[in-house]
């Protein structure tokens, strides 16, 4: 028995057909994420209060305890405390900063959860858990997550 395609009468070239992958769905931001992004455009940070009283930043559409819609929006501070961090010595294209920086979880004043963001401290030896940081916003905000450029050490 032979497996040679030319002997079996099967085509010897691969069949090719054009196929285009398209993702045509667009998601609206909705009232909660829309308020968060609108707040960033105004250089403010908005969270949502959950059924257990915690203020979630970034806000979520749904309560993590009950799965109900979250509707109570809360403005929190633009400063807070680093709860954990890691140093990024070689930023990749598309990351928030083009020089070495820290990825940090920042618990903002008035929030109960951490917001993951870039922290521009200059060097790893200037970053510590518990340090106070402040938000640095875009000069010309547009209502996207990129309006929050990074955090910087307070007093810097």
N, C-alpha and C positions, 0 to 999 in steps of 0.2 A: 504494500500500500504506500502510495506517495502522497506527500503534503504539498507538492509544488502547485501553486495556484494556476499556473499557465497550463498544466496538464489537466486540471479538473474543470477548466472552462470558466473559472471565476476571474473577474477583472484583476489585473496586476497592479493597478494604481488605486490609491485611497480615494474614496468619494468625499467631496468637500461641498458643504452647503453654507451659505452666509447665515450668520446668526448674530443678532445684536442684543446684548443684555441692557435692559433699560429699567431704571427705578423711577417711576413717575409719581410716586406718592410724596406729598409734601405734608409735614406735620405742623399744625399751628402750635404756637407756644402755650396757648390757653391762659386763663386768668392768673395762675400762680407763677409759672415760669415767665410769663409776659411781664408781670409786676417786678420780678427779680431783674430781668434784663432792662426794663424801663428805669428801675432804680439805679442800675449801673450807669445808664446814660446820664442820669442826674448826679452821679458820683455819690450815690447812697447804696446801702446794702439792705435788702429786704429778705426776711425769713418768713416761715409759717409756723404757727403754734399748733402742736399736735394735741390729741385728746388727753395726753398725760401731762400737759402743761409745758413740755419742752419746746424750745424754739429751734427749728431745723434750718440750718444754712449750709448749703443752698437749700431752698425750699423744695418740697416734694408736692406733687399733685394729690397724693394719697397718704393718709395717716398710716404710719408703719405699725401701729397697734391695732387699729380697727378696720383699716382699708377704706374708711370713709373719705370723701373729698375733704381736703383742707381748704378752709376759706378765710381764716383769721391771719392776716398779714401783719408782720411786725418789723419795724425798722430797727436794725441793730447798729452797733458802732462800726466805724471803719478802721478801728484799731483792735488789737487783741493779743493773744498769747500763743506762741508756738507750742504745740503739744507733742509733736514728733517731726522729724525731718530726715532727709538724706541728701548728700551732696552730689551734684551732677557736674563733674569736672569737664565733660566733653558734650556740650549741648548739640543736639541733632537739628537739622533743618526743620523748621516749622515749630520748634519749641518757643516758649514765650520770650526767652532772652538768648542772645547770641554769645554771651560770655558765661563762664562758670557761675552756677547758682544752686540754691537748695530748692528741692521740692519740700514743702512744709504743709502740715495740717495746722490751720490757724483757727483757734476758738475765739471768735469775735466777741467783744463786750456786748452782753445781752443775748448771746446765742448759747445753745447747749451742745451743739455738734461742731465738728471741725470742717473747714472749707479748705480743700486742696488747692494750692496755688504756688507760683514761683516766689522765691524770696531772694532778693538781690542784696546780699550782705558783703560782697567783695571777696570773701574767702571763707573756707569752712571753719577756721578758728574763730570767726566772729559770729558763728551761729550756735545757739544753745537752746535746749528745751526750757521753756519758761520765759524766754526773752519776749519783750513787748515789740510789736511791729505795727506799722500803719500801711493802709492801702495806698498804692500809687495808681492813679487813673489816667487814661488817655487824655491828651490835650483836646482832642476833638472826638468825643464819644459818639458811637453810632447805634447803641442799643444791642450790642452783642457781648459775649463773655470776654472778648478781647478788650473791652473798656476797662477791665481790671487788669492792668499790665502785670503787676506783681505786688508784693509787700516789701517794705524796707524797714530796717531797724528804726525804732522811734528815736528821734533826735538826730537822725542822719540827714 
